[in-house]
């Protein structure tokens, strides 16, 4: 799970989510179709240096931000990997709900940890 495609995909996906940007905006900014954008965001497609620069410009971050290895890998990233690989819309919706639930669980876990430290 630590190959360069997955690292970049995970970082881009995280930044898109933080900035409330949609996949369609991502695809339009890179002038690619939605399927290629989805493959990039799932780690299934190689991202070359030119595209990496376009992505960093679109997200307003340095390219190093897109290639950094996070200190920990969240289990929720498994969900991101499978969202675009399933074919039925119902399965995609279910995985997106699971993703949101895991985000809430992780958030509340961090709040509890911080509260315990105080």
C-alpha positions in Angstrom: 0.0 0.0 0.0 3.0 2.3 0.1 3.7 2.5 -3.6 4.1 6.0 -5.0 0.8 5.9 -6.8 -1.1 5.1 -3.6 0.8 7.7 -1.6 0.0 10.5 -4.1 -3.6 9.3 -4.5 -4.2 9.3 -0.8 -2.6 12.8 -0.3 -4.6 14.3 -3.3 -7.8 12.7 -2.1 -7.2 14.0 1.4 -6.6 17.5 0.1 -9.6 17.5 -2.1 -11.7 16.5 0.8 -10.2 19.2 3.1 -10.8 21.9 0.4 -14.3 20.7 -0.4 -13.4 20.2 -4.0 -15.1 17.6 -6.2 -13.6 15.0 -8.5 -15.2 16.7 -11.5 -13.3 19.9 -10.6 -10.2 17.9 -10.3 -10.8 16.3 -13.8 -11.6 19.6 -15.4 -8.5 21.3 -13.9 -6.3 18.6 -15.3 -8.2 18.5 -18.6 -8.8 14.7 -18.3 -12.0 12.7 -18.3 -13.6 11.5 -15.1 -12.5 7.9 -15.5 -8.9 8.8 -15.6 -9.3 11.2 -12.7 -11.0 8.3 -10.7 -8.1 6.0 -11.6 -5.6 8.6 -10.4 -7.5 9.1 -7.1 -7.7 5.3 -6.5 -3.9 4.8 -7.2 -4.6 2.7 -10.2 -3.1 5.2 -12.7 0.5 6.5 -12.8 0.8 10.3 -12.2 3.7 11.8 -14.1 5.6 14.9 -13.1 3.6 17.2 -15.4 0.3 16.0 -13.9 1.8 16.2 -10.4 2.6 19.9 -11.0 -0.9 20.6 -12.4 -2.4 18.9 -9.3 -0.2 20.9 -7.0 -1.3 24.2 -8.7 -5.0 23.2 -8.6 -4.8 22.4 -4.9 -2.5 25.3 -4.1 0.2 23.2 -2.4 3.8 22.3 -3.1 4.5 19.1 -5.0 6.3 17.7 -1.9 3.0 17.9 -0.1 1.5 15.4 -2.6 4.4 13.0 -2.3 5.0 12.9 1.4 4.4 9.7 3.3 2.1 10.2 6.2 3.1 9.1 9.7 0.3 6.6 9.8 -2.0 5.0 7.3 -5.6 5.0 8.2 -7.7 1.9 7.7 -10.2 4.1 5.9 -7.9 4.3 2.9 -8.9 0.8 2.0 -12.3 2.2 1.4 -11.0 4.8 -1.0 -9.2 2.2 -2.9 -12.4 0.2 -3.5 -14.9 3.0 -4.1 -14.0 3.4 -7.8 -13.4 -0.3 -8.4 -17.0 -1.3 -7.6 -19.5 -1.1 -10.4 -22.9 -0.7 -8.8 -24.0 2.7 -7.7 -25.5 1.2 -4.5 -22.1 -0.3 -3.6 -20.4 3.0 -4.2 -22.9 4.8 -2.0 -22.4 2.2 0.8 -18.7 2.6 0.7 -19.0 6.4 0.8 -21.2 6.1 3.9 -18.7 3.7 5.5 -15.9 6.3 4.7 -17.9 9.0 6.4 -18.6 6.8 9.4 -14.9 5.9 9.8 -13.9 9.6 9.6 -16.4 10.3 12.4 -15.1 7.5 14.5 -11.5 8.6 14.0 -12.4 12.2 14.8 -14.2 11.2 18.0 -11.3 8.9 19.0 -8.8 11.9 18.6 -11.1 14.2 20.6 -11.2 11.6 23.4 -7.4 11.2 23.3 -6.9 15.0 23.5 -9.4 15.3 26.3 -7.6 12.6 28.3 -4.3 14.5 27.8 -5.8 17.7 29.2 
